[in-house]
Amino acid sequence: MTSNNVIPEANYVDKQKVDMFIMSNQKYFPSDKIIFLKEKLYRMDESRFSMVSTVDFKEPTTMLIISLFLGSLGVDRFMLGETGAGVLKLLTGGCCGILTLIDWFSVQKKAKELNFKNIMTLI
């Protein structure tokens, strides 16, 4: 007896899981790269998808607050993994405030790019 039902591939992730992951974590990624990320997750193996949900993302709003209060000490750059720039800001007072001011406007984008890079290394 033949069935007209199509059997889904067992090794691919369920689309609802991917949609729920994207919906709950879209604030952590650049908006222009969410579609690309979604397509990559659809084609991902189920066992690897469980690893994706364990990735620790940097909160962009928290990074901005840290940059506002501790940016001249380089704490924001250290948290983003940019040790060299963090040491530079620490020793120069945020390059006399210029680099600190620039970071206030760019730290959220840098945090989102870092999150995207970290998740792409797993995919």
C-alpha positions as CSV (number, residue, x, y, z in Angstrom):
1,M,0.0,0.0,0.0
2,T,1.5,3.3,-1.0
3,S,1.0,6.5,0.9
4,N,0.7,10.0,-0.6
5,N,2.3,11.5,2.5
6,V,5.8,12.8,2.1
7,I,8.1,11.7,4.8
8,P,10.3,14.5,6.0
9,E,14.1,14.0,6.1
10,A,15.0,12.9,9.6
11,N,18.3,14.7,9.7
12,Y,17.1,18.2,9.0
13,V,15.8,20.6,11.7
14,D,12.0,21.2,11.9
15,K,11.1,24.6,10.5
16,Q,9.1,25.5,13.6
17,K,12.2,25.1,15.7
18,V,14.1,27.3,13.5
19,D,11.4,29.9,13.4
20,M,11.1,29.9,17.2
21,F,14.8,30.3,17.5
22,I,14.9,33.2,15.1
23,M,11.9,34.9,16.8
24,S,13.4,34.6,20.2
25,N,16.9,35.6,19.3
26,Q,16.6,38.1,16.4
27,K,17.6,41.0,18.6
28,Y,21.1,39.5,18.8
29,F,21.8,39.5,15.1
30,P,22.1,42.1,12.3
31,S,18.7,42.4,10.7
32,D,20.2,42.2,7.2
33,K,21.7,38.7,8.0
34,I,18.7,37.0,9.6
35,I,17.4,35.6,6.3
36,F,20.8,34.1,5.5
37,L,21.0,32.7,9.1
38,K,17.5,31.2,8.8
39,E,18.3,29.4,5.5
40,K,21.5,28.0,7.0
41,L,19.6,26.7,10.0
42,Y,16.9,25.1,7.9
43,R,19.6,23.0,6.2
44,M,21.3,22.1,9.4
45,D,21.5,18.7,11.0
46,E,19.3,18.1,14.0
47,S,22.2,17.2,16.3
48,R,24.1,20.3,15.4
49,F,21.1,22.5,16.0
50,S,21.0,21.6,19.7
51,M,24.6,23.1,19.9
52,V,23.4,26.3,18.4
53,S,20.8,26.8,21.1
54,T,23.6,26.7,23.7
55,V,25.6,29.6,22.3
56,D,26.0,32.6,24.6
57,F,25.0,35.8,22.9
58,K,26.1,39.3,23.8
59,E,23.2,41.5,24.6
60,P,23.6,44.7,22.4
61,T,21.7,46.9,24.8
62,T,23.8,45.8,27.7
63,M,26.9,46.4,25.7
64,L,25.8,50.0,25.1
65,I,25.2,50.6,28.8
66,I,28.6,49.2,29.6
67,S,30.1,51.4,26.9
68,L,28.4,54.5,28.3
69,F,29.7,53.9,31.8
70,L,32.9,52.0,31.4
71,G,33.9,52.6,27.8
72,S,36.7,55.0,28.6
73,L,38.4,52.1,30.5
74,G,38.0,49.7,27.5
75,V,35.7,47.3,29.2
76,D,33.3,47.2,26.2
77,R,36.2,46.2,23.9
78,F,37.4,43.6,26.2
79,M,33.9,42.0,26.3
80,L,33.8,42.0,22.5
81,G,37.1,40.1,22.4
82,E,39.1,43.1,21.1
83,T,41.9,43.0,23.6
84,G,44.3,45.3,21.8
85,A,41.7,48.1,21.5
86,G,40.7,47.5,25.1
87,V,44.2,48.0,26.3
88,L,44.6,51.1,24.1
89,K,41.4,52.6,25.5
90,L,42.5,51.7,29.1
91,L,45.9,53.3,28.7
92,T,44.8,56.5,26.9
93,G,41.5,57.2,28.5
94,G,39.6,56.1,25.4
95,C,42.0,58.0,23.2
96,C,41.1,61.2,25.0
97,G,37.4,60.3,24.6
98,I,37.3,60.1,20.8
99,L,37.3,56.3,20.6
100,T,34.8,56.1,23.5
101,L,32.5,58.4,21.6
102,I,32.8,56.4,18.5
103,D,32.1,53.2,20.4
104,W,28.8,54.6,21.8
105,F,27.4,54.6,18.3
106,S,28.9,51.4,17.1
107,V,29.1,49.0,20.0
108,Q,25.6,47.5,19.4
109,K,26.4,46.7,15.8
110,K,29.7,45.2,16.8
111,A,27.9,43.0,19.4
112,K,25.4,41.8,16.8
113,E,28.2,41.1,14.3
114,L,30.1,39.1,17.0
115,N,27.0,37.0,17.8
116,F,26.5,36.3,14.1
117,K,30.1,35.3,13.7
118,N,30.0,33.0,16.7
119,I,26.8,31.2,15.4
120,M,28.2,30.9,11.9
121,T,31.3,29.0,13.3
122,L,28.9,26.3,14.5
123,I,26.9,26.1,11.3
